[in-house]
């Protein structure tokens, strides 16, 4: 039986990546791309639009 392999684009460098259990960095192609993406989220260059779930620290002191 032929097993079809799913491929996706690495979110960072757009290289084709096989979506398999052996690829521990999926959907990324490498540890480097995974860490670069994590850094972008940690530095808030990436974000999900919408109202914050948590109030700002300054708001807690205004009460």
C-alpha positions in Angstrom: 0.0 0.0 0.0 1.4 3.4 -1.0 1.3 5.9 1.8 0.9 9.5 0.7 3.3 12.0 2.4 1.9 15.4 3.3 4.2 18.4 2.7 3.8 21.9 4.0 5.8 25.1 3.5 8.0 26.1 6.4 6.4 29.1 8.0 9.7 31.0 8.1 11.7 30.1 5.0 9.0 28.5 2.8 11.0 25.4 2.2 8.9 22.3 1.6 8.8 20.1 4.7 7.4 16.6 5.1 4.8 16.4 7.8 5.9 13.2 9.5 6.5 12.1 13.1 10.2 11.9 12.4 10.3 15.6 11.7 10.5 16.9 15.3 10.4 20.6 14.1 7.3 20.3 12.0 5.9 22.5 10.5 9.3 24.1 10.5 12.2 22.7 8.4 14.8 23.1 11.1 15.5 24.1 14.7 16.8 27.4 13.4 13.6 28.3 11.7 11.6 27.2 14.8 13.7 29.4 17.1 13.5 32.4 14.7 9.7 32.2 14.7 9.6 31.8 18.5 11.8 34.9 18.8 9.4 36.9 16.6 6.5 36.0 18.9 8.5 36.6 22.1 9.5 40.1 20.9 5.9 40.8 19.9 6.7 41.3 16.2 4.0 38.7 15.7 0.7 38.9 17.4 -2.9 37.8 17.0 -5.3 40.8 16.5 -8.0 41.4 19.1 -8.6 42.7 22.5 -6.1 41.6 25.2 -7.3 38.8 27.4 -5.3 40.1 30.3 -5.5 43.7 31.6 -2.4 45.8 31.4 -0.5 46.1 34.7 -1.2 49.9 34.7 -4.9 49.2 34.7 -4.7 47.2 37.9 -3.3 50.3 39.7 -6.0 52.7 38.4 -8.7 51.1 40.5 
